[in-house]
Amino acid sequence: MRLLTLLALLLAVIAAAAFATRPGPAEFDATLEAAIRDRVANTDVGEGSGDPFAQIALVGCKLRPSDCIHLVRDSLDVTFEDRPFTTRVTVEGLNRTATCTGAFGRFFCKELLEG
């Protein structure tokens, strides 16, 4: 009986922490910015697709990353859904779709900027 009470108390503390640390739009923008900066820094010009427009965009992003981040963010349709303990974000645009889950102060987006 004591173990069940302790377990219930522990779950209540975890739930309260999850509720209090749900990330919002500002944290998502920071996550997106970090993903874009990482992708631009780790992709060489000429690597990947043979699309010349993609290569020109990559060169532009390497020269002015902050402008590239704003351009990409403005090109995305981002929908936020607040849940009791998490935040769900659906991102669509640039021929990609991603669903991210935010919990404990950060977002988890497996599909974001992959492919």
Phi, psi and omega in degrees: 000319179294323179296318179295321177295317178296319178295317178297319178295318178297317178296323178294320178294318179295317179297318178296320178294319179296318179296317184287337184248020176299127179283156181240197182301322181295319178292325178294316178300322177293321177295316178296317179299316179296320180294320179293314180300319179295316181296316180294318182292330185258009178246126178273146176295133183095348180272146175090226187291157177270012181289116182294328179293324177295323179291321177295319178297321179296318177298316178299321180291326178290326180283321182223078184300324183293321176294322179296318180298316179295320180295315179295315182298321179290338181275352184260143172261109185248127179241126179258137176231110178281128176244168184303321184237354181220173171237129178255131180237129175250126183242126177227140177145160179056039179061029179223155174223138178216146173239123183246146176243128179253129178205147177054041172085005178212165180253146177242110185228092181294321187275347188299121177062021175265156173093000000 
